[in-house]
Amino acid sequence: MRETTSEAGRSAMRKALWRIVPLIALAYLCAYTDRVNVGFAAAQMNADLGFSATVYGLGGGLFFLGYALFEVPSNLMAVRYGSRAWLARIMITWGLLSAAMMFVATPWQFYTVRFLLGVAEAGFYPGVIFYFSHWFPACHRGRAVSRFYVASPLSSVLLGGVSGWLLALDGRSGLEGWQWLFLVQGLPSVFVGLLVWRYLPERPAEVAWLSDAEKSWIDGELAREQARIGDPRHHGVLAAMRNPRVLQLGGLGLLLIGSITTLVLNAPLVLTAATGWSTGEAGWIVSLGGLLGAATIIWAGNSADRRNSRFPDALVYSALLTLALLVLAFSPSPAVTIAAYMLFAVACFTIPMLTSSGWAELLSARELAVGAAAINTLSQIGAFVTPFAWGVLKDASGDFRAGLLLLTGLALGLTLMLWQLCRQLRRGLATALPA
């Protein structure tokens, strides 16, 4: 990896960060909000509609099944039609479906809309990673990904601060509070999708705000990166699913996304049960965790770029995640629960940023579009199965401890897999895996 950046390079990266990343971050803020706001609606919605923890867990997880099944086809469409058009399409359709959650009245309607919401959003995150690979060389990619991924914890700030107020609108204009929540938090995605269609540039060569020298620097750095990685012997959907690199990263994602998504979907319920506070009051805990997570992501992205240490840093945060989940399972007091949740928030948002920003270092440009989608497909399988298992365990045991121990086991497995990957990287084997 090149350690220095020319003046043209520094100027190009500053411009790209300011002109591209804020719009992508706003889009991801909307996406993540619409994905997990069901966690804040859960207590009121479940009571109004008579949903059990198993019904809620299955519905919450079905989003990720739809996401997983359509991840690869969606990214292939992004390659065919261009990132700008396809990301805009994704946002407009998921915004309309998210708002449509307000009409859910039965378990099967809940399952159907959540599944379709996952289908609509499929391809967004790996599509952005693929898009960034045309703009940001490896020595700047961590900063770019961290500044877009910071929308995840910031969505927790938004959800924690606003959801309680929206739920308090219960009865206004004949709508329940949870219906107001889905309506108000869903429709902005449609507007942001139109902004993406209008203002997101496709590639550096197409913009007037980069000089010729800046465009040449980006092209040269990306070409050097691809020369280092090399071309795959085979590429395509089946080749990606057989690629040991993809399977290894997908396995990491399955354990990671399964463990963190399940708690994110249930955090308000876990916190209210442990503290005795209302959903609105628990929302402020989630908001504080989001602020800590956002600050950590920015710091970790900069640090990983300087030291080229994305996967070793992810290993440290994975160990912290395991500790946080274990403490949550056996917490003796509300204060300990809150402290453990803060540790969880710091780790859970940072690990995916570090690992996904490293995909382009282990996969060639020809592999990345399908490979990133395949990795995310495997990851979302964990996010489908684990919330359902969580709900079954909650209904069977009557509390959240068994589910938290399940998540602790997944996080421990993630830590061991990251440790093995870091050993391979130290030995220089990761980039030598057969493609």
C-alpha positions as CSV (number, residue, x, y, z in Angstrom):
1,M,0.0,0.0,0.0
2,R,1.3,3.4,-0.8
3,E,2.0,5.4,2.3
4,T,2.1,8.9,0.7
5,T,-0.4,10.9,-1.3
6,S,0.5,13.6,-3.8
7,E,-1.1,17.1,-3.6
8,A,-3.4,16.1,-6.5
9,G,-4.4,13.0,-4.6
10,R,-5.1,14.9,-1.4
11,S,-7.2,17.4,-3.3
12,A,-9.1,14.7,-5.1
13,M,-10.0,12.9,-2.0
14,R,-11.1,16.0,-0.1
15,K,-13.4,16.9,-3.0
16,A,-14.8,13.4,-3.3
17,L,-15.4,13.1,0.5
18,W,-17.3,16.3,0.6
19,R,-19.3,16.0,-2.7
20,I,-20.2,12.3,-2.6
21,V,-20.1,10.9,0.9
22,P,-22.7,13.2,2.6
23,L,-25.4,12.3,0.1
24,I,-24.6,8.5,0.5
25,A,-24.6,8.9,4.3
26,L,-28.0,10.6,4.2
27,A,-29.3,7.8,2.0
28,Y,-27.9,5.2,4.4
29,L,-29.3,7.0,7.4
30,C,-32.8,6.6,5.8
31,A,-32.1,3.0,5.0
32,Y,-30.9,2.0,8.4
33,T,-33.8,3.9,10.1
34,D,-36.4,2.1,7.9
35,R,-34.7,-1.2,8.6
36,V,-34.7,-1.1,12.4
37,N,-37.4,1.4,13.4
38,V,-39.6,-1.7,13.9
39,G,-37.7,-2.2,17.2
40,F,-39.2,1.1,18.6
41,A,-42.7,0.3,17.2
42,A,-42.5,-3.3,18.6
43,A,-43.9,-2.8,22.2
44,Q,-46.9,-0.8,21.1
45,M,-47.5,-2.6,17.8
46,N,-47.2,-6.1,19.3
47,A,-49.7,-5.2,22.0
48,D,-52.2,-3.6,19.6
49,L,-52.0,-6.5,17.1
50,G,-51.4,-9.4,19.5
51,F,-48.0,-10.4,18.1
52,S,-45.9,-12.8,20.2
53,A,-42.1,-12.6,20.5
54,T,-41.9,-15.4,18.0
55,V,-44.1,-13.6,15.5
56,Y,-42.1,-10.4,15.9
57,G,-38.8,-12.2,15.6
58,L,-39.8,-14.0,12.4
59,G,-41.1,-10.8,10.9
60,G,-38.1,-8.8,11.9
61,G,-35.8,-11.5,10.4
62,L,-37.8,-11.9,7.1
63,F,-36.4,-8.5,6.0
64,F,-33.0,-10.0,5.9
65,L,-34.2,-13.1,4.0
66,G,-35.6,-10.9,1.3
67,Y,-32.4,-8.9,1.4
68,A,-30.2,-12.0,1.1
69,L,-32.1,-13.7,-1.8
70,F,-32.0,-10.6,-4.0
71,E,-28.6,-9.2,-3.0
72,V,-26.6,-10.6,-5.9
73,P,-29.3,-9.9,-8.6
74,S,-29.5,-6.4,-7.3
75,N,-25.8,-5.7,-7.5
76,L,-25.8,-7.1,-11.1
77,M,-28.4,-4.6,-11.9
78,A,-26.3,-1.9,-10.4
79,V,-23.4,-2.9,-12.8
80,R,-25.8,-3.0,-15.7
81,Y,-27.7,0.3,-15.1
82,G,-25.2,2.3,-13.1
83,S,-24.9,2.9,-9.4
84,R,-26.7,6.2,-9.4
85,A,-29.9,4.9,-11.1
86,W,-30.0,1.7,-9.1
87,L,-29.4,3.2,-5.7
88,A,-32.1,5.8,-6.4
89,R,-34.5,3.0,-7.4
90,I,-33.7,1.1,-4.2
91,M,-34.4,4.1,-2.0
92,I,-37.7,5.1,-3.6
93,T,-39.2,1.6,-3.4
94,W,-38.0,0.9,0.2
95,G,-39.3,4.3,1.3
96,L,-42.8,3.5,0.0
97,L,-42.8,0.0,1.5
98,S,-41.5,1.3,4.9
99,A,-44.4,3.7,5.1
100,A,-46.7,0.9,4.1
101,M,-45.9,-0.9,7.4
102,M,-48.5,1.4,8.9
103,F,-51.2,-0.7,7.2
104,V,-50.1,-4.1,8.8
105,A,-52.8,-5.8,10.8
106,T,-52.0,-9.5,10.8
107,P,-48.9,-11.6,11.2
108,W,-48.9,-12.6,7.5
109,Q,-49.2,-9.0,6.4
110,F,-46.3,-8.2,8.8
111,Y,-44.2,-11.0,7.3
112,T,-45.0,-10.0,3.7
113,V,-44.2,-6.3,4.0
114,R,-41.0,-7.0,6.0
115,F,-39.9,-9.5,3.3
116,L,-40.7,-7.0,0.5
117,L,-38.8,-4.3,2.3
118,G,-35.7,-6.5,2.3
119,V,-36.2,-7.2,-1.4
120,A,-36.4,-3.5,-2.1
121,E,-33.3,-2.6,-0.1
122,A,-31.2,-5.5,-1.3
123,G,-28.0,-4.4,-2.9
124,F,-27.7,-1.0,-1.3
125,Y,-24.8,-1.5,1.1
126,P,-22.6,-3.7,-1.2
127,G,-23.6,-1.4,-4.1
128,V,-22.1,1.5,-2.2
129,I,-18.9,-0.5,-1.4
130,F,-18.7,-1.3,-5.1
131,Y,-19.3,2.4,-6.0
132,F,-16.6,3.6,-3.6
133,S,-14.1,1.2,-5.3
134,H,-14.3,3.5,-8.4
135,W,-13.5,6.6,-6.3
136,F,-11.4,5.9,-3.3
137,P,-8.0,3.9,-3.3
138,A,-7.4,1.6,-0.3
139,C,-5.4,4.2,1.5
140,H,-8.5,6.5,1.7
141,R,-11.3,3.9,1.6
142,G,-11.6,3.4,5.4
143,R,-12.2,7.2,5.8
144,A,-14.8,7.2,3.1
145,V,-16.6,4.1,4.4
146,S,-16.5,5.3,8.0
147,R,-18.0,8.7,7.0
148,F,-20.9,7.0,5.2
149,Y,-21.3,4.2,7.7
150,V,-21.5,6.7,10.6
151,A,-25.1,7.0,9.5
152,S,-25.9,3.7,11.3
153,P,-25.2,5.0,14.8
154,L,-26.6,8.4,13.9
155,S,-29.9,6.7,12.9
156,S,-30.0,5.3,16.5
157,V,-29.7,8.9,17.7
158,L,-32.6,9.9,15.4
159,L,-34.7,6.9,16.4
160,G,-34.1,7.3,20.1
161,G,-34.9,11.0,20.1
162,V,-37.9,11.0,17.7
163,S,-39.6,7.7,18.0
164,G,-40.9,8.3,21.5
165,W,-42.5,11.6,20.3
166,L,-44.1,9.8,17.3
167,L,-45.4,7.0,19.5
168,A,-47.0,9.6,21.7
169,L,-49.1,10.7,18.7
170,D,-51.2,7.6,19.5
171,G,-54.8,8.3,18.4
172,R,-54.1,11.4,16.3
173,S,-56.2,11.5,13.1
174,G,-57.3,7.9,13.8
175,L,-53.8,6.5,13.7
176,E,-51.9,4.5,16.3
177,G,-48.5,5.8,17.5
178,W,-46.6,3.0,15.7
179,Q,-48.4,3.9,12.5
180,W,-47.3,7.5,12.7
181,L,-43.7,6.2,13.3
182,F,-43.7,4.2,10.1
183,L,-45.3,6.9,8.0
184,V,-43.1,9.8,9.1
185,Q,-39.9,7.8,9.0
186,G,-40.6,6.0,5.7
187,L,-41.5,8.8,3.2
188,P,-38.3,10.8,3.5
189,S,-36.4,8.0,1.8
190,V,-38.4,8.7,-1.4
191,F,-37.3,12.3,-1.4
192,V,-33.6,11.3,-0.8
193,G,-33.8,8.8,-3.6
194,L,-34.7,11.6,-6.0
195,L,-31.7,13.5,-4.7
196,V,-29.5,10.5,-5.4
197,W,-30.9,10.3,-9.0
198,R,-30.2,14.0,-9.6
199,Y,-26.9,14.6,-7.9
200,L,-24.8,11.4,-7.4
201,P,-22.0,11.3,-10.0
202,E,-21.3,7.9,-11.6
203,R,-17.4,7.9,-12.0
204,P,-14.6,10.4,-11.6
205,A,-14.2,10.9,-15.4
206,E,-17.7,12.3,-15.6
207,V,-17.4,15.2,-13.2
208,A,-16.2,18.8,-13.8
209,W,-15.1,19.4,-10.2
210,L,-12.0,17.2,-10.5
211,S,-9.0,18.4,-12.5
212,D,-7.3,16.2,-15.0
213,A,-4.4,15.7,-12.6
214,E,-6.8,14.6,-9.9
215,K,-8.6,12.2,-12.2
216,S,-5.3,10.7,-13.3
217,W,-4.2,10.2,-9.7
218,I,-7.4,8.3,-8.8
219,D,-7.1,6.1,-12.0
220,G,-3.4,5.4,-11.3
221,E,-3.9,4.5,-7.6
222,L,-6.8,2.2,-8.4
223,A,-4.9,0.5,-11.2
224,R,-1.9,-0.1,-8.9
225,E,-4.2,-1.6,-6.3
226,Q,-5.7,-4.0,-8.8
227,A,-2.3,-5.0,-10.1
228,R,-1.3,-5.9,-6.6
229,I,-4.5,-8.0,-6.1
230,G,-4.4,-9.6,-9.6
231,D,-7.3,-10.8,-11.7
232,P,-9.4,-13.8,-10.8
233,R,-9.2,-16.9,-13.0
234,H,-13.0,-17.1,-12.9
235,H,-15.6,-14.5,-12.1
236,G,-19.4,-14.5,-12.0
237,V,-22.1,-15.5,-9.5
238,L,-21.1,-19.2,-9.1
239,A,-17.4,-18.4,-9.0
240,A,-18.0,-15.8,-6.3
241,M,-19.9,-18.2,-4.2
242,R,-17.1,-20.7,-4.5
243,N,-14.3,-18.2,-3.9
244,P,-12.6,-19.0,-0.5
245,R,-12.1,-15.2,0.1
246,V,-15.8,-14.6,-0.3
247,L,-16.8,-17.6,1.8
248,Q,-14.5,-16.5,4.6
249,L,-15.7,-12.9,4.6
250,G,-19.3,-14.1,4.3
251,G,-18.9,-16.4,7.3
252,L,-17.6,-13.5,9.3
253,G,-20.6,-11.4,8.2
254,L,-23.1,-14.2,9.1
255,L,-21.9,-14.3,12.7
256,L,-21.5,-10.5,12.9
257,I,-24.7,-9.3,11.4
258,G,-26.7,-12.1,13.1
259,S,-25.5,-11.1,16.5
260,I,-25.6,-7.3,16.2
261,T,-28.9,-7.0,14.2
262,T,-30.8,-9.1,16.6
263,L,-30.0,-6.9,19.6
264,V,-30.5,-3.7,17.6
265,L,-34.0,-4.9,16.7
266,N,-34.7,-5.7,20.3
267,A,-32.7,-3.1,22.2
268,P,-35.7,-1.0,23.3
269,L,-37.4,-4.1,24.7
270,V,-34.2,-5.3,26.4
271,L,-33.5,-1.9,27.9
272,T,-37.1,-1.3,29.2
273,A,-37.1,-4.8,30.7
274,A,-33.8,-4.2,32.5
275,T,-34.4,-0.6,33.7
276,G,-38.2,-0.4,34.1
277,W,-38.2,2.8,31.9
278,S,-40.6,3.6,29.2
279,T,-39.8,3.1,25.5
280,G,-39.2,6.8,25.1
281,E,-36.8,6.9,28.0
282,A,-35.0,3.9,26.8
283,G,-34.7,5.7,23.4
284,W,-32.4,8.2,25.0
285,I,-30.0,5.4,26.0
286,V,-30.1,4.2,22.4
287,S,-29.4,7.8,21.2
288,L,-26.4,8.1,23.5
289,G,-25.0,4.7,22.3
290,G,-25.4,6.1,18.7
291,L,-23.4,9.1,19.5
292,L,-20.6,7.0,21.0
293,G,-20.7,4.7,18.0
294,A,-20.5,7.5,15.5
295,A,-17.5,9.0,17.2
296,T,-15.8,5.6,17.4
297,I,-16.4,4.9,13.7
298,I,-14.8,8.2,12.6
299,W,-11.8,7.6,14.8
300,A,-11.4,3.9,13.8
301,G,-11.7,4.6,10.1
302,N,-8.9,7.2,10.2
303,S,-6.8,5.0,12.4
304,A,-7.2,1.9,10.2
305,D,-6.2,3.9,7.1
306,R,-3.0,5.2,8.7
307,R,-1.9,1.8,10.0
308,N,-3.5,-0.5,7.4
309,S,-5.1,-2.5,10.2
310,R,-8.7,-3.0,9.4
311,F,-9.0,-6.7,10.3
312,P,-6.7,-6.5,13.4
313,D,-8.7,-3.6,14.7
314,A,-12.0,-5.5,14.0
315,L,-10.6,-8.3,16.1
316,V,-10.2,-6.0,19.1
317,Y,-13.8,-4.6,18.7
318,S,-15.1,-8.2,18.3
319,A,-13.7,-9.2,21.7
320,L,-15.4,-6.1,23.2
321,L,-18.6,-7.0,21.5
322,T,-18.4,-10.5,23.1
323,L,-17.8,-9.0,26.5
324,A,-20.7,-6.6,26.2
325,L,-23.2,-9.3,25.3
326,L,-22.0,-11.6,28.1
327,V,-22.4,-8.8,30.6
328,L,-25.9,-7.9,29.3
329,A,-26.9,-11.6,29.8
330,F,-25.9,-11.6,33.5
331,S,-26.3,-7.9,34.4
332,P,-27.1,-7.4,38.1
333,S,-28.4,-3.9,37.8
334,P,-29.8,-1.2,35.4
335,A,-26.5,0.7,35.6
336,V,-24.5,-2.3,34.5
337,T,-27.0,-2.9,31.7
338,I,-26.6,0.6,30.4
339,A,-22.8,0.5,30.5
340,A,-22.8,-2.8,28.7
341,Y,-25.1,-1.5,26.0
342,M,-22.8,1.5,25.5
343,L,-19.9,-0.9,24.9
344,F,-22.1,-2.9,22.5
345,A,-23.0,0.3,20.6
346,V,-19.3,1.2,20.2
347,A,-18.4,-2.2,18.9
348,C,-21.4,-3.2,16.8
349,F,-21.2,-0.2,14.5
350,T,-17.5,-0.2,14.1
351,I,-16.8,-3.8,13.2
352,P,-18.9,-3.9,10.0
353,M,-17.3,-0.6,8.8
354,L,-13.8,-2.1,9.3
355,T,-14.4,-5.4,7.7
356,S,-16.4,-4.1,4.7
357,S,-13.9,-1.4,3.9
358,G,-11.3,-4.2,3.6
359,W,-13.3,-6.2,1.0
360,A,-11.7,-4.3,-1.9
361,E,-8.2,-5.2,-0.5
362,L,-8.9,-9.0,-0.8
363,L,-11.1,-9.1,-4.0
364,S,-10.2,-7.8,-7.5
365,A,-12.3,-5.2,-9.2
366,R,-13.8,-7.9,-11.5
367,E,-14.9,-9.9,-8.4
368,L,-16.0,-7.1,-6.2
369,A,-19.5,-6.3,-7.5
370,V,-20.7,-9.9,-7.3
371,G,-18.3,-10.8,-4.4
372,A,-19.6,-8.0,-2.2
373,A,-23.2,-9.0,-2.8
374,A,-22.4,-12.6,-2.1
375,I,-20.7,-11.7,1.2
376,N,-23.7,-9.6,2.2
377,T,-26.0,-12.4,1.2
378,L,-24.3,-14.8,3.6
379,S,-24.3,-12.1,6.2
380,Q,-28.1,-11.5,5.9
381,I,-28.8,-15.2,6.4
382,G,-27.5,-14.7,10.0
383,A,-29.8,-11.7,10.3
384,F,-32.8,-13.8,9.2
385,V,-32.2,-16.8,11.4
386,T,-31.0,-15.2,14.6
387,P,-34.0,-12.8,15.4
388,F,-36.4,-15.8,14.9
389,A,-34.3,-17.9,17.3
390,W,-34.3,-15.0,19.7
391,G,-38.1,-14.8,19.6
392,V,-38.5,-18.5,20.2
393,L,-36.1,-18.4,23.1
394,K,-37.9,-15.4,24.6
395,D,-41.3,-17.1,24.4
396,A,-39.9,-20.4,25.9
397,S,-37.9,-18.8,28.8
398,G,-39.9,-15.7,29.5
399,D,-36.8,-13.4,29.5
400,F,-33.9,-12.3,27.3
401,R,-31.0,-14.1,28.9
402,A,-31.1,-17.2,26.7
403,G,-31.2,-15.0,23.6
404,L,-28.3,-12.9,24.9
405,L,-26.2,-16.0,25.5
406,L,-26.9,-17.1,21.9
407,L,-25.6,-13.8,20.7
408,T,-22.6,-14.1,22.9
409,G,-21.7,-17.4,21.3
410,L,-22.0,-15.9,17.8
411,A,-19.8,-13.0,18.8
412,L,-17.2,-15.5,20.3
413,G,-17.2,-17.4,17.0
414,L,-16.7,-14.1,15.1
415,T,-13.7,-13.3,17.3
416,L,-12.1,-16.6,16.6
417,M,-12.6,-16.3,12.8
418,L,-11.1,-12.8,12.8
419,W,-8.2,-14.1,14.8
420,Q,-7.6,-16.8,12.1
421,L,-7.9,-14.2,9.3
422,C,-5.4,-11.9,11.0
423,R,-3.0,-14.8,11.2
424,Q,-3.4,-15.4,7.5
425,L,-2.8,-11.8,6.7
426,R,0.4,-11.7,8.8
427,R,1.6,-14.8,6.9
428,G,0.6,-13.2,3.5
429,L,-1.8,-16.0,2.8
430,A,-5.1,-14.0,2.4
431,T,-4.2,-12.5,-1.0
432,A,-2.8,-15.8,-2.1
433,L,-6.0,-17.8,-1.6
434,P,-7.0,-19.4,-4.9
435,A,-9.7,-17.5,-6.8
